[in-house]
Amino acid sequence: MKQNRTLLIQITLFIVTLITTTITGAEWIFGNSFFFGSNPMGWDELKEGLNYSIPFLGVLTIHEFGHYYVARKHKTEVTLPFYIPLWLGGLSSTFGTLGAFIRIKERIQSRVKYFDIGIAGPLAGFVAALVVLWYGFTHLPSLDYVFNLFPQLNQYGMEYGKFLETTPDYISIKLGDSLLFRFFQDYIAVGDLPHPYLYTNYPIIFAGYLSLFFTALNLFPIGQLDGGHILYGLIGDRAFNIVSPILFTAFVFYAGLGLFKVDEFFMPNTDIIWKFALYIGFTYLCFSRISENLITNLLITLSVIAIQLIITYFYPTVEGYSGFLAFGLMIGRFLGIYHPPTHDKKPLTLERQILGWLALLIFILCFTPKPFIIIQNA
């Protein structure tokens, strides 16, 4: 009875996530809210959203079933995926879902099992993402696609990009260039590439880009992320529990770099003081479990912020990517920076070691320091 109830929840979550990603896909394509926009969309526009939701959820599902299949192969008790729908009622920089997860119902005591289960999902999802991107870049629509979406651009013809770049108050989101995404643009694309500001309006390419982005997030070699399981398997618990907090500190440091400038404090106001106080509190939460000593955690927090301010004093234009701060909080406060120990510490075979370093190479190829750049013309 309990299993049937759980299965019903999983199916319901999948259906709701399919709906929210389809609505979100339509919103990204047409640049308008499905329900609340100035030109509410209908069913025809909603169907176009499937060109985003199906490949995106397809990659996500393949990723999770990679974990599921290998866990079952190791005779580890595990659930089917739970999907997490998310829709905030318009273009709110959301993607229709927060992802999916499987729940392992028993404590894993083997370093090899952690490695195998951890690496299976990203590798499977990565291959699926390559297929999606290959299809998207080899089946590019003509420029008529852009002109049908935005008739006001038709008068500019091939020069429509100059209109986007010079129109006052025009706001768009430019996708960051990971090494792999740039490779597809330069060597795989067949047809007319969209203007960099319009990739979010190309649903299959956008779904493929997001698949690479989430693959990179999963492969971060920190804590209990998939990349953490992989690195733990490669270097063992003692070395991992030294490397992981260093990488995590560097990640949070980069995320908050440039968020506050020293010159902002020369003429302080209530606004900046409260925001800075909130930032200190937020950063402390990120580091609140890096050690058992609260004073140590506070010193790390203040040191990171102090070095950020020093760097921005000498290099005012240097900026990290504040969008990563929420991910840093999720790792530091909830997922954990360290890896649970295992009873069986048997080292990996040579084949697994090669596969592990290959997965970390995939992380480098998929990662971009600034994945989403908001463009607003003056």
WOQUITA-V125716 format. One record per pair of residues at least 12 apart in sequence whose ideal C-beta (glycine too) atoms are under 10 Angstrom apart, sorted by the first residue. I is the first residue (numbers start at 0). J is the second residue. Records with the same first field share a line. If there is no record, write none. Layout:
BEGIN
I->J + J
END
This chain:
BEGIN
2->78
5->78 + 79 + 81 + 102
6->78 + 79
8->81
9->78 + 79 + 80 + 81 + 82 + 99 + 101
10->79 + 82
11->82 + 84
12->80 + 81 + 82 + 83 + 84 + 96 + 99
13->56 + 60 + 79 + 80 + 81 + 82 + 84 + 99
14->82 + 84
15->82 + 83 + 84 + 85 + 86 + 96
16->52 + 55 + 56 + 59 + 80 + 81 + 82 + 83 + 84 + 85 + 86 + 95 + 96 + 97 + 98 + 99
17->49 + 52 + 53 + 56 + 82 + 84 + 95 + 96
18->45 + 48 + 52 + 84 + 86 + 95
19->48 + 52 + 82 + 83 + 84 + 85 + 86 + 87 + 93 + 94 + 95 + 96
20->48 + 49 + 51 + 52 + 53 + 55 + 56 + 59 + 82 + 84 + 85 + 86 + 93 + 94 + 95 + 96 + 206
21->33 + 45 + 46 + 47 + 48 + 49 + 50 + 51 + 52 + 53 + 55 + 56 + 86 + 95
22->34 + 40 + 44 + 45 + 48 + 51 + 52 + 86 + 88 + 89 + 95
23->48 + 51 + 52 + 55 + 84 + 85 + 86 + 87 + 89 + 90 + 91 + 93 + 94 + 95 + 96
24->44 + 45 + 47 + 48 + 49 + 50 + 51 + 52 + 53 + 54 + 55 + 94 + 95 + 202 + 203 + 205 + 206
25->40 + 41 + 42 + 43 + 44 + 45 + 46 + 47 + 48 + 49 + 50 + 51 + 52 + 95 + 202
26->40 + 44 + 45 + 48 + 51 + 86 + 88 + 89 + 90 + 91 + 93 + 95 + 199
27->48 + 51 + 90 + 93 + 94 + 95 + 172 + 198 + 199 + 200 + 201 + 202 + 205 + 206
28->40 + 44 + 47 + 48 + 50 + 51 + 144 + 148 + 199 + 200 + 201 + 202 + 205
29->44 + 45 + 47 + 48 + 90 + 148 + 149 + 200
30->90 + 148 + 149 + 171 + 197 + 199 + 200
31->44 + 89 + 90
32->87 + 88 + 89 + 90 + 91
33->45 + 48 + 86 + 88 + 89 + 90
34->86 + 88 + 89
35->88 + 89
36->89 + 90
47->148 + 202
48->95 + 202
49->202
50->135 + 201 + 202 + 203 + 205 + 206
51->94 + 95 + 199 + 201 + 202 + 203 + 204 + 205 + 206 + 209
52->94 + 95 + 96 + 202 + 206
53->131 + 202 + 203 + 206
54->127 + 128 + 130 + 131 + 132 + 134 + 135 + 202 + 203 + 204 + 205 + 206 + 207 + 209 + 210
55->94 + 95 + 96 + 128 + 131 + 202 + 203 + 205 + 206 + 207 + 208 + 209 + 210 + 213
56->82 + 95 + 96 + 99 + 206
57->124 + 127 + 128 + 130 + 131 + 206 + 210
58->123 + 124 + 125 + 126 + 127 + 128 + 129 + 130 + 131 + 132 + 206 + 207 + 209 + 210 + 211 + 213 + 214
59->80 + 82 + 96 + 98 + 99 + 120 + 124 + 127 + 128 + 206 + 209 + 210 + 213
60->80 + 82 + 99 + 123 + 124 + 127
61->120 + 122 + 123 + 124 + 125 + 126 + 127 + 128 + 130 + 210
62->80 + 98 + 99 + 119 + 120 + 121 + 122 + 123 + 124 + 125 + 126 + 127 + 128 + 210 + 213 + 214 + 217 + 225
63->79 + 80 + 81 + 82 + 98 + 99 + 100 + 101 + 119 + 120 + 123 + 124
64->79 + 80 + 99 + 101 + 119 + 120 + 123 + 124
65->101 + 116 + 118 + 119 + 120 + 121 + 122 + 123 + 124 + 125 + 126 + 127 + 225
66->80 + 99 + 100 + 101 + 103 + 115 + 116 + 117 + 118 + 119 + 120 + 121 + 123 + 124 + 225
67->79 + 80 + 101 + 103 + 116 + 119 + 120
68->116 + 119 + 120 + 123
69->112 + 114 + 115 + 116 + 117 + 118 + 119 + 120 + 122 + 123
70->101 + 103 + 104 + 105 + 107 + 112 + 115 + 116 + 119 + 120
71->116
72->112 + 115 + 116 + 119
73->107 + 109 + 111 + 112 + 113 + 115 + 116
74->105 + 112
75->103 + 104 + 105 + 106 + 107 + 109 + 112 + 115 + 116
76->102 + 103 + 104 + 105
77->101 + 102 + 103 + 104 + 105 + 116
78->100 + 101 + 102 + 103 + 104
79->99 + 101 + 102
80->98 + 99 + 100 + 101 + 102
81->98 + 99 + 100 + 101 + 102
82->96 + 97 + 98 + 99 + 100
83->96 + 97 + 98 + 99 + 100
84->96 + 97
85->97 + 98
90->170 + 172 + 199
92->172 + 322 + 371 + 373
94->205 + 206 + 209 + 212 + 213
95->209
96->209 + 213
98->213 + 216 + 217
100->120
101->116 + 120
103->116
106->339 + 341 + 342
107->228 + 339 + 341 + 342 + 343
108->339 + 340 + 341 + 342 + 343 + 344
109->232 + 341 + 342 + 343 + 344 + 345
110->228 + 231 + 232 + 233 + 235 + 236 + 338 + 340 + 341 + 342 + 343 + 344 + 345 + 346 + 347
111->232 + 341 + 343 + 344 + 345 + 346 + 347 + 348 + 351
112->228 + 232 + 341 + 343
113->223 + 227 + 228 + 229 + 231 + 232 + 338 + 339 + 341 + 343
114->228 + 229 + 230 + 231 + 232 + 233 + 347 + 348 + 351 + 352 + 354 + 355 + 358
115->228 + 229 + 232 + 347 + 351 + 354
116->225 + 228
117->217 + 218 + 223 + 224 + 225 + 226 + 227 + 228 + 229 + 230 + 231 + 232 + 355 + 358
118->218 + 225 + 226 + 228 + 229 + 232 + 351 + 354 + 355 + 357 + 358 + 361
119->225
120->214 + 217 + 218 + 225 + 228
121->213 + 214 + 215 + 216 + 217 + 218 + 224 + 225 + 226 + 228 + 229 + 358 + 361 + 362 + 365
122->214 + 218 + 225 + 229 + 354 + 357 + 358 + 361
124->210 + 211 + 213 + 214 + 217 + 218 + 225
125->179 + 210 + 211 + 214 + 215 + 217 + 218 + 358 + 361 + 362 + 364 + 365
127->207 + 210 + 214
128->179 + 206 + 207 + 208 + 209 + 210 + 211 + 212 + 213 + 214 + 365
129->179 + 183 + 187 + 207 + 210 + 211
130->207 + 210
131->203 + 204 + 205 + 206 + 207 + 208 + 209 + 210 + 211
132->179 + 180 + 182 + 183 + 184 + 187 + 188 + 203 + 204 + 206 + 207 + 208 + 210 + 211
133->183 + 187 + 207
134->203 + 204 + 207
135->183 + 187 + 188 + 198 + 201 + 202 + 203 + 204 + 205 + 206 + 207 + 208
136->180 + 182 + 183 + 184 + 186 + 187 + 188 + 189 + 190 + 192 + 201 + 203 + 204 + 207
137->183 + 187 + 188 + 189 + 190
138->189 + 190 + 203 + 204
139->188 + 189 + 190 + 191 + 192 + 193 + 201 + 203 + 204
140->190 + 191 + 193 + 201
141->190 + 191
142->156 + 157 + 159 + 190 + 191 + 193
143->191
144->191 + 193 + 197 + 200 + 201
145->159 + 160 + 191 + 193 + 194 + 197 + 200 + 201
146->159
148->197 + 200 + 201
149->162 + 163 + 197 + 200
151->166
152->194 + 197
157->191
159->194 + 197
160->193 + 194 + 195 + 196 + 197
161->194
162->194
163->194 + 195 + 196 + 197 + 374 + 376
164->194 + 195 + 196 + 374 + 376
165->376 + 377
166->376
167->375 + 376 + 377
168->375 + 376 + 377
169->196 + 374 + 375 + 376 + 377
170->196 + 373 + 374 + 375 + 376
171->194 + 195 + 196 + 197 + 198 + 199 + 200 + 372 + 373 + 374 + 375 + 376
172->195 + 196 + 197 + 198 + 199 + 205 + 370 + 371 + 372 + 373 + 374
173->194 + 195 + 196 + 197 + 198 + 199 + 369 + 371 + 372 + 373 + 374
174->195 + 196 + 197 + 198 + 199 + 204 + 205 + 208 + 209 + 211 + 212 + 367 + 369 + 370 + 371 + 372
175->208 + 212 + 320 + 366 + 367 + 368 + 369 + 370 + 371 + 372
176->195 + 367 + 368 + 369 + 370 + 372
177->208 + 211 + 212 + 214 + 215 + 363 + 364 + 365 + 366 + 367 + 368 + 370
178->211 + 363 + 364 + 365 + 366 + 367
179->207 + 208 + 211 + 214 + 215 + 361 + 363 + 364 + 365 + 366 + 367
180->198 + 204 + 207 + 208 + 211 + 212 + 364 + 365 + 367 + 370
181->364 + 367
182->364
183->204 + 207 + 208 + 211
184->198 + 204
188->204
192->204
195->372 + 374
196->372 + 374
199->371
208->365 + 367 + 370 + 371
209->370 + 371
210->365
211->361 + 364 + 365 + 366 + 367 + 370
212->365 + 366 + 367 + 370 + 371
213->365
214->226 + 358 + 361 + 362 + 364 + 365 + 366
215->361 + 362 + 363 + 364 + 365 + 366 + 367 + 370
216->323 + 326 + 329 + 330 + 362 + 365 + 366 + 370
217->229 + 358 + 362 + 365
218->230 + 358 + 359 + 360 + 361 + 362 + 363 + 364 + 365 + 366
219->243 + 246 + 247 + 250 + 323 + 326 + 330 + 362 + 366
220->233 + 234 + 239 + 242 + 243 + 246 + 247 + 355 + 358 + 359 + 362
221->239 + 242 + 243 + 244 + 245 + 246 + 247 + 249 + 250 + 327 + 330 + 331 + 334 + 335 + 336 + 337 + 338
222->239 + 243 + 244 + 246 + 247 + 288 + 329 + 330 + 331 + 333 + 334 + 335 + 336 + 337 + 338 + 339
223->243 + 330 + 333 + 334 + 335 + 336 + 337 + 338 + 339
224->243 + 326 + 329 + 330 + 334 + 335 + 338
225->358 + 362
226->243 + 246 + 355 + 358 + 359 + 361 + 362
227->239 + 242 + 243 + 246 + 247 + 330 + 334 + 335 + 336 + 337 + 338
228->338 + 355
229->347 + 351 + 354 + 355 + 356 + 357 + 358 + 359 + 362
230->242 + 243 + 246 + 338 + 355 + 356 + 358 + 359
231->243 + 337 + 338 + 339 + 340 + 341 + 355
232->338 + 341 + 346 + 347 + 351 + 352 + 354 + 355
233->346 + 347 + 351 + 352 + 354 + 355 + 356 + 358 + 359
234->346 + 347 + 355
235->338 + 341 + 344 + 346 + 347
236->337 + 338 + 339 + 340 + 341 + 344
237->340 + 344
239->337 + 338
240->336 + 337 + 338 + 340
243->289 + 330 + 335 + 336 + 337 + 338
244->286 + 288 + 289 + 290 + 299 + 331 + 336 + 337
245->336
246->336
247->285 + 286 + 289 + 327 + 330 + 331 + 335 + 336 + 337
248->285 + 286 + 289 + 299 + 300 + 302 + 303 + 327 + 331 + 336
249->303
250->285 + 319 + 323 + 324 + 326 + 327 + 330 + 331
251->281 + 282 + 285 + 286 + 289 + 299 + 300 + 303 + 307 + 319 + 323 + 324 + 326 + 327 + 328 + 330 + 331
252->282 + 302 + 303 + 304 + 306 + 307 + 310 + 319 + 327
253->307 + 318 + 319 + 320 + 321 + 323 + 327 + 368
254->282 + 285 + 307 + 319 + 320 + 321 + 322 + 323 + 324 + 325 + 326 + 327 + 328
255->278 + 281 + 282 + 285 + 303 + 304 + 307 + 318 + 319 + 320 + 321 + 323 + 324 + 327
256->303 + 306 + 307 + 308 + 310 + 311 + 314 + 317 + 318 + 319 + 320 + 321
257->307 + 308 + 310 + 311 + 314 + 315 + 316 + 317 + 318 + 319 + 320 + 321
258->274 + 275 + 278 + 282 + 304 + 307 + 308 + 311 + 318 + 319 + 320 + 321 + 324
259->271 + 274 + 275 + 278 + 279 + 304 + 307 + 308 + 311
260->307 + 308 + 311 + 312 + 315 + 316 + 318
261->307 + 308 + 309 + 310 + 311 + 312 + 313 + 315
262->311 + 312 + 315
263->275 + 308 + 311
264->308
275->304 + 308
278->304 + 307 + 321 + 324
279->297 + 300 + 301 + 304
280->300
281->300 + 324 + 325 + 327 + 328
282->299 + 300 + 301 + 303 + 304 + 307 + 324 + 327 + 328 + 331
283->296 + 297 + 299 + 300 + 301 + 303 + 304 + 331
284->296 + 300 + 327 + 328 + 331 + 332
285->299 + 300 + 303 + 324 + 325 + 326 + 327 + 328 + 329 + 330 + 331 + 332 + 336
286->298 + 299 + 300 + 301 + 302 + 303 + 327 + 331 + 332 + 336
287->299 + 300 + 328 + 331 + 332
288->330 + 331 + 332 + 333 + 335 + 336 + 337
289->331 + 336 + 337
290->336
296->331
307->319
318->368 + 369
319->368 + 369
320->367 + 368 + 369 + 370 + 371 + 372
322->369 + 370 + 371 + 372 + 373
323->368 + 369 + 370
END
